[in-house]
Amino acid sequence: MFSEFYEGNQAGPYPVYDEKDARFYYKNIGSSGALTDKLFEDAKYPTGFYLNSESDKKYIAAVKSGGKWGYIYFSTNESGKLVKKDGYFIDLKFDGAEPFYNGIAAVMKNDKYGFINTGGTFIIEPSYESAKYYNEGLIPVKTGGEWFYIDINQKRLLGPYEDAESF
């Protein structure tokens, strides 16, 4: 839906598809080794964010395993090497998942889209036919066959439209 990788990234994990195993794994830009095993049925490019400071960059990526989507987490270890943290950052419990953008991510559950925060808690319950990412205070969502722009409180601000894009 909106999982793009922007050229020019100098560091960070990215998904690689292994045709032999029909699975995805993650590598780090500028490194030859794998960051994960070949575990995932599908994988999206991670979103980078700073936890406490510019030197404390983390990455969170949507991954699919066992038919469900969840999120994994990458961080820099004591020696400055990027590593995957053990376990899932957010458990495999969604029917669809998109990358985090501005601290929230669109996820699908029971054929409806809603939004979660980085703690995995729904901030907008799944009730939309489709959704795109949150930016500039607006979220494009589709309901009743029409697109609207809502705010984080689900107040309709613009629309209806035949289609909508994120700002």
Residue frames as a rotation matrix with the C-alpha (Angstrom) as fourth column:
MET 1
0.575 0.818 0.000 0.00
0.818 -0.575 0.000 0.00
0.000 0.000 -1.000 0.00
PHE 2
0.885 -0.303 0.354 2.55
-0.212 -0.939 -0.272 2.64
0.414 0.166 -0.895 1.01
SER 3
0.694 -0.708 0.132 5.73
0.193 0.360 0.913 0.74
-0.694 -0.608 0.386 1.78
GLU 4
0.890 -0.426 0.162 8.40
0.062 -0.240 -0.969 2.56
0.452 0.872 -0.187 -0.18
PHE 5
0.408 -0.848 -0.339 12.16
0.770 0.120 0.626 2.56
-0.490 -0.516 0.702 0.25
TYR 6
0.985 -0.021 -0.171 13.80
-0.088 -0.916 -0.391 5.87
-0.149 0.400 -0.904 -0.37
GLU 7
0.497 -0.855 0.147 17.13
0.706 0.300 -0.641 5.87
0.505 0.422 0.753 -2.16
GLY 8
0.109 -0.561 0.821 19.96
-0.233 -0.817 -0.527 7.62
0.966 -0.133 -0.220 -0.42
ASN 9
0.929 0.158 0.334 19.59
-0.360 0.193 0.913 5.83
0.080 -0.969 0.236 2.91
GLN 10
0.078 -0.991 -0.111 23.10
-0.750 0.015 -0.662 5.29
0.657 0.135 -0.742 4.20
ALA 11
-0.941 -0.333 0.060 22.24
-0.283 0.676 -0.681 2.89
0.185 -0.658 -0.730 7.00
GLY 12
-0.204 0.898 0.389 19.37
-0.886 0.000 -0.463 0.80
-0.416 -0.440 0.796 8.18
PRO 13
-0.610 0.035 0.792 17.76
0.067 0.998 0.008 -2.58
-0.790 0.058 -0.611 7.66
TYR 14
-0.222 0.588 -0.778 15.94
-0.960 -0.272 0.069 -3.61
-0.171 0.762 0.625 4.51
PRO 15
0.390 0.445 0.806 13.99
-0.350 0.881 -0.317 -6.74
-0.852 -0.158 0.500 3.51
VAL 16
-0.543 -0.550 -0.634 15.47
-0.831 0.246 0.499 -9.26
-0.119 0.798 -0.591 1.07
TYR 17
0.618 0.774 0.140 13.46
-0.715 0.627 -0.311 -12.02
-0.329 0.092 0.940 -0.64
ASP 18
-0.605 -0.757 0.247 15.15
-0.605 0.639 0.476 -15.41
-0.518 0.138 -0.844 -0.93
GLU 19
0.029 0.665 -0.746 13.55
-0.975 0.183 0.126 -17.19
0.220 0.724 0.654 -3.91
LYS 20
-0.583 -0.343 -0.737 14.92
-0.264 0.937 -0.228 -20.60
0.769 0.062 -0.637 -2.87
ASP 21
-0.902 0.205 -0.379 13.24
0.431 0.409 -0.804 -20.52
-0.010 -0.889 -0.457 0.54
ALA 22
-0.201 0.839 0.506 10.36
0.467 -0.372 0.802 -18.24
0.861 0.397 -0.317 -0.54
ARG 23
0.529 0.276 -0.803 10.96
0.848 -0.211 0.486 -16.19
-0.035 -0.938 -0.346 2.59
PHE 24
0.592 -0.310 0.744 12.10
-0.026 -0.930 -0.367 -12.72
0.805 0.198 -0.559 3.53
TYR 25
0.322 -0.521 -0.790 14.94
0.944 0.109 0.312 -11.75
-0.077 -0.846 0.527 5.83
TYR 26
0.999 0.030 -0.016 16.60
0.031 -1.000 0.003 -8.44
-0.016 -0.003 -1.000 6.72
LYS 27
0.103 -0.991 0.080 20.04
0.966 0.081 -0.247 -7.12
0.238 0.103 0.966 5.89
ASN 28
0.481 -0.053 -0.875 21.72
0.404 -0.873 0.275 -3.86
-0.778 -0.486 -0.399 6.82
ILE 29
0.967 -0.173 0.186 22.77
0.083 -0.478 -0.874 -1.34
0.240 0.861 -0.448 4.17
GLY 30
0.398 -0.902 0.167 26.54
-0.766 -0.427 -0.480 -1.46
0.505 0.063 -0.861 3.82
SER 31
-0.232 -0.436 0.870 26.87
-0.823 0.565 0.064 -4.84
-0.519 -0.701 -0.489 5.57
SER 32
-0.535 -0.041 -0.844 27.11
-0.680 0.613 0.402 -8.31
0.501 0.789 -0.356 4.06
GLY 33
-0.981 0.094 -0.171 25.58
0.172 0.831 -0.529 -10.30
0.093 -0.548 -0.831 6.92
ALA 34
-0.176 0.984 0.025 21.91
0.286 0.027 0.958 -11.01
0.942 0.176 -0.286 7.55
LEU 35
-0.661 0.050 0.748 20.18
-0.637 -0.564 -0.525 -9.36
0.396 -0.824 0.405 10.51
THR 36
0.106 0.749 0.654 17.49
-0.847 0.413 -0.335 -12.06
-0.522 -0.518 0.678 10.74
ASP 37
-0.710 -0.148 0.689 16.92
0.130 0.934 0.334 -15.63
-0.693 0.327 -0.643 9.68
LYS 38
-0.870 0.443 -0.218 14.69
-0.309 -0.144 0.940 -16.36
0.385 0.885 0.262 6.67
LEU 39
-0.877 0.472 -0.088 11.50
0.302 0.401 -0.865 -16.26
-0.373 -0.785 -0.495 8.70
PHE 40
-0.406 0.741 -0.535 8.95
-0.184 -0.640 -0.746 -14.04
-0.895 -0.204 0.396 7.06
GLU 41
-0.033 0.541 0.841 6.26
0.852 0.454 -0.259 -14.67
-0.522 0.708 -0.476 4.45
ASP 42
0.442 0.130 0.888 6.22
0.625 -0.755 -0.200 -10.95
0.644 0.643 -0.415 3.72
ALA 43
-0.016 -0.523 -0.852 8.16
0.897 -0.383 0.218 -7.95
-0.441 -0.761 0.475 5.02
LYS 44
0.807 0.312 0.502 8.06
0.499 -0.814 -0.297 -4.19
0.316 0.490 -0.813 4.65
TYR 45
-0.196 -0.890 0.412 10.74
0.424 -0.456 -0.783 -1.55
0.884 0.021 0.467 4.81
PRO 46
-0.007 0.168 -0.986 11.20
1.000 0.016 -0.005 -0.33
0.015 -0.986 -0.168 8.36
THR 47
0.694 0.223 0.685 10.63
0.169 -0.975 0.146 3.12
0.700 0.014 -0.714 9.72
GLY 48
-0.361 -0.859 -0.362 13.52
0.720 -0.010 -0.694 4.73
0.593 -0.511 0.622 11.57
PHE 49
0.694 0.535 0.481 12.91
0.087 -0.727 0.681 6.81
0.714 -0.431 -0.551 14.67
TYR 50
-0.485 -0.842 0.235 14.93
-0.090 -0.219 -0.972 8.34
0.870 -0.492 0.030 17.47
LEU 51
0.187 0.561 -0.807 14.09
0.730 0.470 0.496 7.12
0.657 -0.682 -0.321 20.94
ASN 52
0.576 -0.014 -0.817 15.99
0.733 -0.432 0.525 9.48
-0.360 -0.902 -0.238 23.23
SER 53
0.228 -0.587 -0.777 18.58
-0.248 -0.806 0.537 11.27
-0.942 0.070 -0.329 21.12
GLU 54
0.569 -0.071 -0.819 20.04
-0.818 -0.148 -0.555 11.53
-0.082 0.986 -0.143 17.60
SER 55
-0.482 -0.843 -0.239 22.49
-0.843 0.520 -0.133 8.75
0.237 0.137 -0.962 18.47
ASP 56
-0.707 0.302 0.639 19.72
-0.224 0.762 -0.608 6.40
-0.671 -0.573 -0.471 19.66
LYS 57
-0.296 0.582 -0.757 18.12
-0.954 -0.149 0.259 5.45
0.038 0.799 0.600 16.33
LYS 58
-0.489 0.292 0.822 15.75
-0.103 0.916 -0.387 2.48
-0.866 -0.274 -0.418 16.24
TYR 59
-0.716 0.326 -0.617 13.91
-0.653 -0.002 0.757 0.79
0.246 0.945 0.214 13.38
ILE 60
-0.363 0.684 0.633 10.52
-0.254 0.580 -0.774 -0.92
-0.896 -0.442 -0.037 13.44
ALA 61
-0.787 -0.002 -0.617 9.35
-0.612 0.129 0.780 -3.12
0.079 0.992 -0.103 10.55
ALA 62
0.284 0.928 0.242 6.05
-0.846 0.361 -0.392 -4.81
-0.451 -0.093 0.888 9.67
VAL 63
-0.781 -0.538 -0.316 6.49
-0.620 0.730 0.289 -8.56
0.075 0.422 -0.903 9.05
LYS 64
0.389 0.915 -0.109 4.19
-0.909 0.401 0.113 -11.47
0.147 0.055 0.988 8.24
SER 65
-0.798 -0.558 -0.228 4.59
-0.502 0.825 -0.260 -14.96
0.334 -0.093 -0.938 9.68
GLY 66
-0.865 0.500 0.040 2.03
0.413 0.755 -0.509 -17.73
-0.284 -0.423 -0.860 10.11
GLY 67
-0.274 0.786 0.555 -0.45
0.840 -0.086 0.536 -15.69
0.469 0.613 -0.636 8.08
LYS 68
0.756 0.526 -0.388 -0.47
0.653 -0.639 0.407 -12.78
-0.034 -0.561 -0.827 10.56
TRP 69
0.183 -0.645 0.742 1.32
0.329 -0.671 -0.664 -9.44
0.927 0.365 0.090 10.68
GLY 70
0.787 -0.054 -0.615 3.25
0.581 -0.273 0.767 -7.90
-0.209 -0.961 -0.184 13.53
TYR 71
0.807 -0.523 0.274 6.33
-0.333 -0.786 -0.521 -5.74
0.488 0.329 -0.809 14.02
ILE 72
0.500 -0.752 -0.429 9.99
0.858 0.497 0.130 -6.40
0.115 -0.433 0.894 14.76
TYR 73
0.988 -0.153 -0.027 12.52
-0.132 -0.920 0.369 -3.99
-0.081 -0.361 -0.929 16.16
PHE 74
0.380 -0.922 0.077 16.14
0.759 0.263 -0.596 -3.22
0.529 0.284 0.799 15.33
SER 75
0.989 -0.149 0.006 18.56
-0.122 -0.785 0.607 -1.28
-0.086 -0.601 -0.795 17.51
THR 76
0.307 -0.950 -0.056 22.27
-0.378 -0.067 -0.923 -0.57
0.873 0.304 -0.380 17.79
ASN 77
0.773 -0.074 -0.630 24.13
0.523 0.637 0.567 -2.76
0.359 -0.768 0.531 20.29
GLU 78
0.780 -0.475 -0.407 27.00
0.180 -0.452 0.874 -1.74
-0.599 -0.755 -0.267 22.59
SER 79
-0.227 -0.943 0.244 29.58
0.546 0.084 0.834 -2.17
-0.807 0.323 0.495 19.81
GLY 80
-0.365 0.132 -0.921 27.60
-0.493 -0.867 0.071 0.07
-0.790 0.480 0.382 17.43
LYS 81
-0.997 0.017 -0.074 26.30
-0.050 0.577 0.815 -2.81
0.056 0.817 -0.575 15.28
LEU 82
-0.262 0.964 -0.049 22.67
-0.957 -0.253 0.140 -2.88
0.122 0.084 0.989 14.17
VAL 83
-0.994 -0.023 -0.106 20.89
-0.005 0.987 -0.161 -5.98
0.109 -0.159 -0.981 15.53
LYS 84
-0.107 0.991 -0.077 17.34
-0.234 0.050 0.971 -7.34
0.966 0.122 0.227 15.71
LYS 85
-0.534 0.048 0.844 15.93
-0.845 -0.047 -0.533 -7.37
0.014 -0.998 0.065 19.21
ASP 86
-0.990 0.128 -0.052 14.59
0.131 0.990 -0.059 -10.73
0.044 -0.065 -0.997 20.38
GLY 87
-0.398 0.917 -0.037 10.92
0.676 0.266 -0.687 -11.49
-0.620 -0.298 -0.726 19.97
TYR 88
-0.157 0.475 0.866 8.31
0.827 -0.416 0.378 -9.32
0.539 0.776 -0.328 18.36
PHE 89
-0.985 -0.136 0.111 7.98
0.076 -0.902 -0.426 -5.65
0.157 -0.411 0.898 19.17
ILE 90
-0.248 0.964 0.093 4.24
-0.891 -0.189 -0.413 -5.97
-0.380 -0.186 0.906 18.50
ASP 91
-0.457 0.023 0.889 2.86
-0.090 0.993 -0.071 -9.53
-0.885 -0.113 -0.452 18.32
LEU 92
-0.977 0.144 -0.157 1.65
-0.123 0.219 0.968 -11.22
0.173 0.965 -0.197 15.15
LYS 93
-0.574 0.816 -0.067 -2.06
0.492 0.278 -0.825 -10.47
-0.655 -0.506 -0.561 15.42
PHE 94
-0.072 0.526 -0.847 -3.08
-0.470 -0.767 -0.436 -8.40
-0.880 0.367 0.303 12.41
ASP 95
0.513 0.343 0.787 -4.46
0.512 0.613 -0.602 -9.39
-0.689 0.712 0.139 8.99
GLY 96
0.442 -0.441 0.781 -2.48
0.690 -0.390 -0.610 -6.55
0.574 0.808 0.132 7.40
ALA 97
0.553 -0.324 -0.767 0.06
0.561 -0.537 0.631 -4.00
-0.616 -0.779 -0.116 8.60
GLU 98
0.710 -0.324 0.625 1.74
0.393 -0.554 -0.733 -0.93
0.584 0.767 -0.266 7.18
PRO 99
-0.345 -0.923 -0.170 4.88
0.736 -0.153 -0.660 0.91
0.583 -0.353 0.732 8.25
PHE 100
0.256 0.320 -0.912 4.76
0.849 -0.525 0.055 3.39
-0.462 -0.788 -0.406 11.10
TYR 101
-0.348 -0.296 0.890 4.59
0.657 -0.754 0.005 7.00
0.669 0.586 0.457 10.04
ASN 102
-0.371 0.124 0.920 4.55
-0.439 -0.897 -0.056 9.85
0.818 -0.425 0.387 12.55
GLY 103
-0.815 -0.141 0.562 4.17
-0.580 0.217 -0.785 7.35
-0.011 -0.966 -0.258 15.39
ILE 104
0.066 0.859 0.508 1.12
-0.538 0.460 -0.707 5.47
-0.841 -0.226 0.492 14.13
ALA 105
-0.927 -0.338 -0.163 0.54
-0.328 0.518 0.790 2.63
-0.183 0.786 -0.591 11.68
ALA 106
0.090 0.944 -0.317 -2.47
-0.995 0.102 0.020 1.42
0.051 0.313 0.948 9.72
VAL 107
-0.921 -0.285 0.263 -3.35
-0.309 0.949 -0.053 -2.19
-0.235 -0.131 -0.963 10.49
MET 108
-0.215 0.866 -0.451 -6.12
-0.763 0.139 0.631 -4.45
0.609 0.480 0.631 9.25
LYS 109
-0.951 0.077 0.298 -8.20
-0.147 0.736 -0.661 -6.70
-0.271 -0.673 -0.688 11.47
ASN 110
-0.287 0.882 0.374 -11.34
0.560 0.471 -0.681 -8.52
-0.777 0.014 -0.629 10.29
ASP 111
-0.179 0.115 0.977 -11.14
0.978 -0.086 0.189 -6.78
0.106 0.990 -0.097 6.88
LYS 112
0.868 0.414 0.274 -11.22
0.378 -0.909 0.176 -3.27
0.322 -0.050 -0.946 8.39
TYR 113
-0.158 -0.960 0.233 -8.43
0.582 -0.281 -0.763 -0.76
0.798 0.015 0.602 8.90
GLY 114
0.953 0.253 -0.165 -7.61
0.284 -0.559 0.780 1.02
0.105 -0.790 -0.604 12.12
PHE 115
0.306 -0.877 0.369 -4.49
-0.217 -0.442 -0.870 2.64
0.927 0.187 -0.325 13.58
ILE 116
0.753 -0.175 -0.634 -2.14
0.636 0.442 0.633 1.62
0.170 -0.880 0.444 16.38
ASN 117
0.768 -0.606 0.207 0.57
-0.635 -0.762 0.126 3.48
0.082 -0.228 -0.970 18.27
THR 118
-0.030 -0.887 -0.462 4.10
-0.642 0.371 -0.671 2.13
0.766 0.276 -0.580 18.78
GLY 119
-0.611 -0.093 0.786 2.88
-0.740 0.420 -0.526 0.30
-0.281 -0.903 -0.325 21.88
GLY 120
-0.956 0.246 -0.163 0.51
0.119 0.826 0.551 -1.76
0.270 0.508 -0.818 19.72
THR 121
-0.501 0.809 -0.305 -2.63
0.486 -0.028 -0.873 -0.17
-0.716 -0.586 -0.380 21.20
PHE 122
-0.193 0.528 0.827 -5.46
0.927 -0.177 0.330 0.85
0.321 0.831 -0.455 18.91
ILE 123
-0.794 0.009 -0.608 -5.85
0.233 -0.919 -0.318 4.61
-0.562 -0.394 0.727 18.82
ILE 124
-0.247 0.792 -0.558 -8.47
-0.950 -0.312 -0.023 4.26
-0.193 0.524 0.830 16.07
GLU 125
-0.156 0.262 0.952 -10.41
-0.195 0.937 -0.290 1.00
-0.968 -0.231 -0.095 16.12
PRO 126
-0.953 -0.220 0.207 -10.66
0.128 0.324 0.937 -0.92
-0.273 0.920 -0.281 12.80
SER 127
-0.013 0.998 -0.059 -13.70
0.357 -0.050 -0.933 0.49
-0.934 -0.033 -0.355 11.02
TYR 128
0.207 0.012 -0.978 -12.46
-0.688 -0.709 -0.154 1.67
-0.696 0.705 -0.138 7.60
GLU 129
0.952 0.206 0.226 -12.46
0.027 0.681 -0.732 -0.07
-0.305 0.703 0.643 4.20
SER 130
0.350 -0.890 0.293 -9.01
0.803 0.123 -0.583 1.32
0.483 0.439 0.758 3.43
ALA 131
0.921 -0.129 -0.368 -6.54
0.138 -0.776 0.616 3.78
-0.365 -0.618 -0.697 4.90
LYS 132
0.450 -0.840 0.305 -3.28
0.420 -0.103 -0.902 5.53
0.788 0.534 0.306 4.07
TYR 133
-0.192 -0.630 -0.752 -0.65
0.936 0.114 -0.334 6.96
0.296 -0.768 0.568 6.34
TYR 134
0.755 0.456 -0.471 -1.02
0.638 -0.678 0.366 9.78
-0.152 -0.577 -0.803 8.81
ASN 135
-0.457 -0.880 0.130 0.81
0.889 -0.454 0.049 13.01
0.016 0.138 0.990 7.97
GLU 136
-0.876 0.027 0.482 0.31
0.052 -0.987 0.150 16.73
0.480 0.156 0.863 8.54
GLY 137
-0.805 0.547 0.229 -2.47
-0.400 -0.216 -0.891 15.93
-0.438 -0.809 0.393 11.03
LEU 138
0.160 0.890 -0.427 -4.63
-0.961 0.041 -0.275 14.16
-0.227 0.455 0.861 8.44
ILE 139
-0.681 -0.262 0.684 -5.42
-0.148 0.964 0.222 10.51
-0.717 0.050 -0.695 7.71
PRO 140
-0.394 0.566 -0.724 -7.01
-0.896 -0.062 0.440 9.49
0.204 0.822 0.532 4.39
VAL 141
-0.767 0.235 0.598 -9.63
-0.099 0.876 -0.472 6.79
-0.634 -0.421 -0.648 5.05
LYS 142
-0.727 0.560 -0.398 -12.22
-0.446 0.056 0.893 5.10
0.523 0.826 0.209 2.89
THR 143
-0.794 0.585 0.165 -15.70
0.165 0.469 -0.868 4.39
-0.585 -0.662 -0.469 4.20
GLY 144
0.241 0.970 0.008 -18.96
0.170 -0.034 -0.985 3.80
-0.956 0.239 -0.173 2.32
GLY 145
0.388 -0.163 0.907 -16.97
0.899 0.286 -0.333 3.72
-0.205 0.944 0.257 -0.93
GLU 146
0.772 -0.101 0.628 -15.76
0.169 -0.919 -0.357 7.32
0.613 0.382 -0.692 -0.47
TRP 147
-0.160 -0.922 -0.351 -12.51
0.856 0.047 -0.515 8.82
0.492 -0.383 0.782 0.79
PHE 148
0.890 0.353 0.291 -12.36
0.136 -0.812 0.568 11.34
0.436 -0.466 -0.770 3.60
TYR 149
-0.351 -0.931 0.104 -9.62
0.136 -0.161 -0.978 13.03
0.927 -0.329 0.183 5.57
ILE 150
0.794 0.557 -0.243 -9.98
0.290 0.004 0.957 12.60
0.534 -0.831 -0.159 9.30
ASP 151
0.103 -0.762 0.639 -7.93
-0.786 -0.456 -0.417 13.79
0.609 -0.460 -0.646 12.24
ILE 152
-0.780 -0.538 -0.321 -6.56
-0.229 0.722 -0.653 11.57
0.583 -0.436 -0.686 15.00
ASN 153
-0.759 0.584 0.287 -9.93
-0.323 0.044 -0.945 11.90
-0.564 -0.811 0.156 16.82
GLN 154
-0.675 0.408 0.615 -11.75
0.675 0.678 0.291 10.61
-0.298 0.612 -0.733 13.70
LYS 155
0.172 0.689 -0.704 -13.37
0.122 -0.724 -0.679 13.96
-0.978 0.031 -0.208 12.98
ARG 156
0.209 -0.017 0.978 -14.04
0.963 0.176 -0.203 14.32
-0.168 0.984 0.053 9.25
LEU 157
-0.131 -0.370 -0.920 -12.21
0.245 -0.911 0.332 17.37
-0.961 -0.182 0.209 8.00
LEU 158
-0.419 -0.055 -0.906 -12.33
-0.798 -0.454 0.396 17.02
-0.434 0.889 0.146 4.20
GLY 159
-0.996 0.047 0.081 -14.25
0.084 0.833 0.547 14.94
-0.042 0.551 -0.834 1.67
PRO 160
0.461 -0.192 0.866 -15.87
0.153 0.979 0.135 12.99
-0.874 0.070 0.481 0.26
TYR 161
-0.029 -0.557 -0.830 -13.53
-0.918 -0.314 0.243 12.24
-0.396 0.768 -0.502 -2.66
GLU 162
0.836 0.248 -0.490 -13.18
-0.477 0.768 -0.426 9.46
0.271 0.590 0.761 -5.24
ASP 163
0.446 -0.777 -0.445 -9.57
0.688 0.615 -0.385 8.94
0.572 -0.134 0.809 -4.09
ALA 164
0.934 -0.197 0.298 -7.19
-0.332 -0.786 0.522 10.47
0.131 -0.586 -0.799 -1.60
GLU 165
0.274 -0.915 -0.295 -3.46
0.429 0.391 -0.814 10.52
0.861 0.097 0.500 -0.91
SER 166
0.489 -0.230 -0.841 -1.43
0.837 -0.147 0.527 11.25
-0.245 -0.962 0.121 2.19
PHE 167
0.982 -0.165 0.093 0.05
-0.140 -0.962 -0.236 14.70
0.129 0.218 -0.967 2.50
